[in-house]
Every structure is written in structure tokens, then in C-alpha cells.
């Protein structure tokens, strides 16, 4: 097991990464203040891992809150089911919530923890690659709104993150690829040597080579922990973690939450960010294609939906948390390994990017 730290002074917390951690009671006990624990999970994960986690919580009064599975349920109605269960079982301010699942479960459990009785402790136990390398770390919690993804939520840090890499063995290939989109992101925005490493090992990662996957998770978490420690509330450098997300969130919102997985939409959005960085003469053609090729090798879509027009994209991109004073701010690449957040770009370049023939680009690489 490896342990990293998200350094936030008195709110610092550990990230434990290893195999078969779900049953290790000593990883959970230091972060549980009272006798009551509520495990929030979903109908897919519960049959696989709920009993393992319960075994580690022997001696606590445990409630199980099993939600429907899917991005389409990341809403007020499903969030209310968590509050209903907590109140029904008389959970108090010393209650600890444990999120057992992917990004949807982690985001909703964290938001519920931030709100319930004005704040209770919670622990992240992510079971998807995307959640392990991204959404479980950093304290972003929330739900989707029909007009915009993740537009309702709170910054609320967990007490700990416990990443059991064994849970990836039951992950469908599509979900694994979706997680690799966020792994690749770290190489593109802040760690070009990691990009090279991913190119060398992508086939093994897609094949779930455990030592290599553990290293990829650790390097991703190290990168995110460093950024979060420097900018917890996304006032500066943390926004660079959203490479591809402005375009990607537009895809998710327009297509319907859950039709495209988050990582799939981010991958297509990252291709659009690579193209815009190329059109601004910040990347060479070879650098643009290098990023696209790696996403494709991970089994990810590199072409946005055919039914989305420039107007459709712009309508959704106007509702984005990074926007200031009505300006659409994008995360772009000055070079591979260096990202910037900017609204200083010619409008005609953005329009060109939104109307580019991406199938032709993909077929030429």
C-alpha cells in the first residue's frame, strides 16, 4: 500500500492506494468519530463490494443506502433519498458517510455530507478508475442540473480516500477507458514525461496490468493532490484540471446525462482543446496528433457527436463554472505538459474548432 497526502493544513487527509483495502478496518477507524456509519452505494456496486466494506466496519452501527446506478440519477431526487435514509435512521452530527462507488456516488455522498446537519464527515471509497484518479480527490461534490453539469454543489473535503485497485477487476471495459481519459489528462496538462510513460504502457493498462495501473493511479493522484493543495477552491491553477471539460460537459448535457460517459465526453472535448491549441499555434500538428492518438489507443472517442452544431456547443458552454463576466474560459495547452485557462482567443478560432471535420482528422492519424 502507498499513502499520499492532500495538504490542506488542519483539513489534510490521506489517499491510500493498494490491493484488497476494503477489509482493512485500520484504514477507516481513525476517520470515524461516532458509532453510526452510513454506506452510500448503488445497485451495481452493492452486490460486489458492500459486504467486504461492512466487514471492516464491525462494531459500528451501519446503515446501507443503495441508490440507482447511472449519471442520469445524479440529481435532487436521488440526493433526497440519502437524506431520507439518514433522518429515518436518526443519524447525528457524528455520523460518517462512506461513498462506495464511482464518481456519481462520490459526488452525491460528498454533497449530502456537506449539507446534512450543516456538515458531517465522509470517506471516499472509489471503485471506478475515473473516480480513483480524479473525482474522489479534491473535495468537489455536487449534482447535475438539466441546464448544466455539476452546477449545484459544494467544496467539501473527505476525511480519507481509500483506493482498492482490486475493484477495477469488475469494471466494464468502457468504464475503464473512460477513466483513462482523466489519467491521460494529467500528462497533457502538467507532466509530459507521464505522457511518454502512458504511450509506452497503454496496452498493458487497457489489459488491467495491476502494478502498472497502481503506478498510473498514484501518479495521477500525486498530480491532483499537488494542484488541490495549492488551489483548493479553483481560483487559479486548479481550473487546468478541466482540460476538455468545457467541450465535454456540453456533450454530456446535450446528449443526455449518461448517454456518453463522462470520460468519453472529456476525451472528445480534449481533442477539441488540442485542435484549438493547434489552431492558436501553441501546439504543432505532431503534438496535437500525439494527444489524439493516445486517447484513441485507450479506446476513447476522438470525434464529438455528429448532431452537435457550433450553436449547440456555444449554448451549453455559456453555462460553465469557469466563465467570468459572460466570457467562455477554456483550458488549452501552451505545449504538452503546460496548460492555461484563458478567454483571450479570437472568436473565429473557436468557431473554426467547433466546425472542424473531426472524422477526417481521426482517419488521418
LINQUI-V518472 format. One record per residue. N is the residue number from 0. BURIAL is + if it has 24 or more other ideal C-beta (glycine too) atoms within 12 Angstrom, else -. Layout:
N;BURIAL
N;BURIAL
This chain:
0;-
1;-
2;-
3;+
4;-
5;+
6;-
7;+
8;-
9;-
10;-
11;-
12;+
13;+
14;+
15;+
16;+
17;+
18;-
19;-
20;+
21;+
22;-
23;+
24;-
25;-
26;+
27;+
28;-
29;-
30;+
31;+
32;-
33;-
34;-
35;+
36;+
37;+
38;+
39;+
40;+
41;+
42;-
43;+
44;+
45;+
46;-
47;+
48;+
49;+
50;-
51;+
52;+
53;+
54;-
55;+
56;+
57;-
58;-
59;+
60;-
61;+
62;+
63;+
64;+
65;+
66;+
67;+
68;+
69;+
70;+
71;-
72;+
73;+
74;+
75;-
76;-
77;+
78;+
79;-
80;+
81;+
82;+
83;-
84;+
85;+
86;-
87;-
88;-
89;-
90;+
91;-
92;-
93;-
94;+
95;+
96;+
97;+
98;+
99;+
100;+
101;+
102;+
103;+
104;+
105;+
106;+
107;+
108;+
109;+
110;+
111;+
112;+
113;+
114;+
115;+
116;-
117;-
118;+
119;+
120;+
121;+
122;+
123;+
124;+
125;+
126;+
127;+
128;+
129;+
130;+
131;+
132;+
133;+
134;+
135;+
136;+
137;+
138;+
139;+
140;+
141;+
142;+
143;+
144;-
145;-
146;-
147;+
148;+
149;+
150;-
151;+
152;+
153;+
154;+
155;+
156;+
157;+
158;+
159;+
160;+
161;+
162;+
163;+
164;+
165;+
166;+
167;+
168;-
169;-
170;+
171;-
172;-
173;+
174;+
175;+
176;+
177;+
178;+
179;+
180;+
181;+
182;+
183;+
184;+
185;+
186;+
187;+
188;+
189;+
190;+
191;+
192;-
193;+
194;+
195;-
196;+
197;+
198;+
199;-
200;+
201;+
202;-
203;-
204;+
205;+
206;-
207;+
208;-
209;-
210;-
211;+
212;+
213;+
214;+
215;+
216;+
217;+
218;+
219;+
220;+
221;+
222;+
223;+
224;+
225;+
226;+
227;+
228;+
229;-
230;-
231;+
232;-
233;+
234;-
235;-
236;+
237;+
238;+
239;+
240;+
241;+
242;+
243;+
244;+
245;+
246;+
247;+
248;+
249;+
250;+
251;+
252;+
253;+
254;+
255;-
256;+
257;+
258;-
259;+
260;+
261;+
262;+
263;+
264;+
265;+
266;+
267;+
268;+
269;+
270;+
271;+
272;+
273;+
274;+
275;+
276;+
277;+
278;+
279;+
280;-
281;+
282;+
283;-
284;-
285;-
286;+
287;+
288;-
289;+
290;+
291;+
292;+
293;+
294;+
295;+
296;+
297;+
298;+
299;+
300;+
301;+
302;+
303;+
304;+
305;-
306;-
307;+
308;-
309;-
310;-
311;-
312;+
313;+
314;-
315;+
316;+
317;-
318;+
319;+
320;+
321;+
322;-
323;-
324;-
325;-
326;-
327;+
328;+
329;+
330;+
331;+
332;+
333;+
334;+
335;+
336;+
337;+
338;+
339;+
340;+
341;+
342;-
343;-
344;+
345;-
346;-
347;-
348;+
349;+
350;-
351;-
352;+
353;+
354;-
355;+
356;-
357;+
358;-
359;-
360;+
361;+
362;-
363;-
364;-
